[in-house]
Amino acid sequence: MGWKTLRHREALAKLKYHARICFLPETQWVKAVVLMANTIKVNVSSINRMKELFEEFKCDDILIPTSPSGYPLLGGFFKEVKKRISEAEVTTWKEEMIQKPTLEIYRSGESKPHVGSDIYDNSRGSSLLALARAGILPTRARLHRFDDNFDPICTRCGMEEETMEHVVFECNDIYASPEDLLKKLGLSDSENFKEGIKELKLILTQWEQDTRNKPDPPNGP
């Protein structure tokens, strides 16, 4: 959903705070405490945590530039720190998705699929879109995996299994490619992805209305 993790927010806040401390005058008590702790090598948990974060997100080599008058230009430092933390989070996000088979399609899309309030709202279509992008849309084929007695055949066309792709392409998935699916789900870099997402919400909402409480297709001719 585009939200920052607690780990991300903690690292960004503490590393920025540490940078500000570095340029405080020694008369400030916060700076004095840090200098004293480093001098006598006192084990301070907050300082240790800052060091851990610098190493974890590989920010040790980022220098804080200064103006000709010696004033610290922290804006550039903050920007680079934020960039490295975001890159590390994306890497962790990808590695964790590998362990989840349902996210195979989502993982095969762009490194940062389109997210934000312009995609998800409080509509039922948004809920179904999120399920489809996560590979857990409650189609008949998916429900059949958990109950062998549940008929996986689509109740609308009565010919093919009702998979997520089958629903997204309105029973015409045989003519669609994997690339078409990514575009349909807003997981590829497309100029008109907003229009496509809006259309898909309507398709999924109509599918749910058409198939809800509909009897299974008859077996045989």
ChimeraX attribute file (.defattr): number of C-alpha atoms within 10 A of each C-alpha:
attribute: neighborCount
match mode: 1-to-1
recipient: residues
	/A:1	11
	/A:2	10
	/A:3	8
	/A:4	11
	/A:5	11
	/A:6	9
	/A:7	11
	/A:8	16
	/A:9	12
	/A:10	13
	/A:11	22
	/A:12	19
	/A:13	12
	/A:14	17
	/A:15	21
	/A:16	17
	/A:17	12
	/A:18	16
	/A:19	15
	/A:20	13
	/A:21	16
	/A:22	15
	/A:23	14
	/A:24	13
	/A:25	11
	/A:26	14
	/A:27	8
	/A:28	10
	/A:29	11
	/A:30	14
	/A:31	18
	/A:32	15
	/A:33	12
	/A:34	18
	/A:35	14
	/A:36	12
	/A:37	14
	/A:38	13
	/A:39	9
	/A:40	8
	/A:41	9
	/A:42	11
	/A:43	10
	/A:44	11
	/A:45	9
	/A:46	12
	/A:47	16
	/A:48	11
	/A:49	14
	/A:50	18
	/A:51	15
	/A:52	13
	/A:53	20
	/A:54	19
	/A:55	12
	/A:56	13
	/A:57	19
	/A:58	14
	/A:59	18
	/A:60	12
	/A:61	8
	/A:62	13
	/A:63	11
	/A:64	15
	/A:65	14
	/A:66	11
	/A:67	8
	/A:68	7
	/A:69	6
	/A:70	9
	/A:71	10
	/A:72	17
	/A:73	12
	/A:74	16
	/A:75	12
	/A:76	14
	/A:77	19
	/A:78	17
	/A:79	10
	/A:80	14
	/A:81	22
	/A:82	21
	/A:83	14
	/A:84	15
	/A:85	22
	/A:86	17
	/A:87	13
	/A:88	15
	/A:89	17
	/A:90	14
	/A:91	12
	/A:92	11
	/A:93	13
	/A:94	15
	/A:95	12
	/A:96	11
	/A:97	14
	/A:98	12
	/A:99	10
	/A:100	12
	/A:101	11
	/A:102	16
	/A:103	18
	/A:104	15
	/A:105	17
	/A:106	22
	/A:107	21
	/A:108	14
	/A:109	18
	/A:110	13
	/A:111	14
	/A:112	13
	/A:113	17
	/A:114	18
	/A:115	13
	/A:116	11
	/A:117	9
	/A:118	10
	/A:119	17
	/A:120	17
	/A:121	11
	/A:122	8
	/A:123	11
	/A:124	14
	/A:125	22
	/A:126	20
	/A:127	16
	/A:128	21
	/A:129	26
	/A:130	17
	/A:131	14
	/A:132	23
	/A:133	22
	/A:134	17
	/A:135	20
	/A:136	15
	/A:137	22
	/A:138	16
	/A:139	22
	/A:140	21
	/A:141	21
	/A:142	18
	/A:143	18
	/A:144	17
	/A:145	11
	/A:146	9
	/A:147	12
	/A:148	9
	/A:149	9
	/A:150	14
	/A:151	18
	/A:152	22
	/A:153	21
	/A:154	21
	/A:155	20
	/A:156	17
	/A:157	13
	/A:158	15
	/A:159	11
	/A:160	17
	/A:161	21
	/A:162	26
	/A:163	21
	/A:164	23
	/A:165	22
	/A:166	18
	/A:167	22
	/A:168	21
	/A:169	18
	/A:170	15
	/A:171	19
	/A:172	13
	/A:173	18
	/A:174	10
	/A:175	8
	/A:176	12
	/A:177	10
	/A:178	12
	/A:179	12
	/A:180	15
	/A:181	20
	/A:182	20
	/A:183	18
	/A:184	22
	/A:185	23
	/A:186	26
	/A:187	25
	/A:188	21
	/A:189	14
	/A:190	13
	/A:191	9
	/A:192	10
	/A:193	18
	/A:194	14
	/A:195	11
	/A:196	15
	/A:197	22
	/A:198	16
	/A:199	13
	/A:200	22
	/A:201	23
	/A:202	16
	/A:203	19
	/A:204	24
	/A:205	17
	/A:206	13
	/A:207	16
	/A:208	17
	/A:209	11
	/A:210	12
	/A:211	15
	/A:212	10
	/A:213	8
	/A:214	10
	/A:215	8
	/A:216	16
	/A:217	15
	/A:218	10
	/A:219	8
	/A:220	4
	/A:221	3
